[in-house]
Every structure is written in structure tokens, then in C-alpha cells.
């Protein structure tokens, strides 16, 4: 296993792990009668809503082994959302929150 080369790779790994944890949590929560329904739609519709309502844009993304694409979106105001898009094009919201911070990029110990 090769070591991670930079903060972007580490942030992507964290996002994927967070998304996986949310998927597991979402599945467990759906068994409850009062649990919210999954929020899914076409990728275009989800992106238009997140951009239009919250000014969020994609800041990182990755491809999971099962073919799903995980994206982290954030806004200048600090709102953030994690979405997952299946190979069939259906995109589901996994998590959302406030106070997103973009960390400075570092190469060989130097901040860029």
C-alpha cells in the first residue's frame, strides 16, 4: 500500500469514509417510522438545487469501487453537502452541515 501523497488525497479518503458511514447510518435509520426519506433525484436536479439555494459547488470527488461517485460540495458561506451518484445517474444526499473549512494544500511540508 502506497502512502498518501498530499492533503487532497487524505481529504478525499475522509470524504469517502464519511459517505460510507452515512450510507450505513441512513440504512439503519430508515427502519424507523419517523425517519426521513432519502433525498434522491437526477444529478442535474440535485446540483442545480444545491448551487441555486446554497451556492454550493463541488470541491472534491472520488469514484468508489462499486461505481458510485461521491462528491463533497461547499459554499463560500461554509455550508457543505456530501452526495453519492449511482451508475444509473440517481444522486442522493448523504449528509449536510455548516462551517466547512478548506485546508491549505501542502507539498513536502510546504504550504502552497
C-alpha positions in Angstrom: 0.0 0.0 0.0 1.5 3.3 -1.0 1.4 6.3 1.4 -0.9 9.2 0.6 0.9 11.9 -1.3 -1.0 15.1 -0.2 -3.9 16.6 1.7 -6.3 16.3 -1.2 -5.9 12.5 -1.2 -6.4 12.5 2.6 -9.5 14.7 2.3 -10.9 12.5 -0.4 -10.4 9.4 1.7 -12.1 11.1 4.7 -15.0 12.1 2.5 -15.4 8.6 1.1 -15.2 7.1 4.6 -17.7 9.7 5.9 -20.1 8.9 3.0 -19.8 5.2 3.7 -20.6 5.8 7.3 -23.6 7.9 6.4 -24.9 5.2 4.0 -24.7 2.7 6.8 -26.4 5.1 9.2 -29.1 6.0 6.6 -29.9 2.4 6.1 -30.3 1.8 9.8 -32.4 4.9 10.3 -34.9 4.0 7.5 -36.3 1.2 9.6 -37.8 3.7 12.0 -41.2 5.0 11.1 -40.2 8.7 11.8 -37.0 8.5 9.8 -36.8 11.0 6.8 -37.0 9.5 3.3 -33.8 9.5 1.3 -33.4 12.6 -0.8 -32.6 11.5 -4.3 -33.1 12.9 -7.8 -31.2 13.3 -11.0 -27.6 14.6 -10.7 -28.5 17.7 -12.6 -31.5 18.5 -10.4 -29.5 18.0 -7.2 -26.6 20.1 -8.4 -28.9 22.9 -9.6 -30.7 22.9 -6.2 -27.5 23.0 -4.1 -26.0 25.7 -6.3 -29.1 27.8 -6.5 -30.2 27.6 -2.9 -26.9 27.4 -1.1 -24.3 28.5 -3.7 -22.5 25.1 -3.2 -20.1 23.7 -5.8 -18.1 20.5 -5.9 -14.8 20.8 -4.1 -13.7 17.2 -4.2 -14.9 13.9 -5.6 -14.0 10.3 -5.9 -15.0 7.0 -7.5 -15.9 4.1 -5.3 -15.2 0.5 -6.2 -18.9 -0.1 -6.8 -19.0 2.6 -9.5 -20.7 5.3 -7.4 -19.3 8.8 -7.4 -19.0 10.6 -4.1 -18.9 14.4 -4.2 -18.3 17.0 -1.5 -19.8 20.4 -2.2 -19.3 23.6 -0.2 -20.2 27.2 -0.4 -18.3 30.4 0.5 -20.6 30.7 3.5 -19.4 27.4 4.9 -22.4 25.2 4.1 -21.5 21.7 2.8 -23.2 18.6 1.4 -22.0 15.1 0.6 -23.8 13.4 -2.3 -23.4 10.0 -3.9 -24.3 9.3 -7.6 -25.1 5.7 -8.7 -24.0 4.5 -12.1 -27.7 4.9 -13.2 -27.4 8.7 -12.6 -29.5 8.9 -9.5 -27.9 11.2 -6.9 -28.7 11.0 -3.2 -27.9 13.4 -0.4 -25.9 11.7 2.3 -25.0 14.5 4.8 -25.0 18.2 5.1 -23.9 20.9 7.5 -22.2 24.2 8.2 -18.7 25.5 8.9 -16.8 23.8 6.1 -13.2 24.8 6.0 -10.8 24.2 3.1 -7.4 23.3 4.4 -4.3 24.7 2.8 -2.5 22.4 0.3 0.9 21.1 1.4 3.6 19.6 -0.7 6.7 18.1 1.0 5.8 20.0 4.2 5.4 23.4 2.5 2.1 25.3 2.4 1.1 26.3 -1.1 
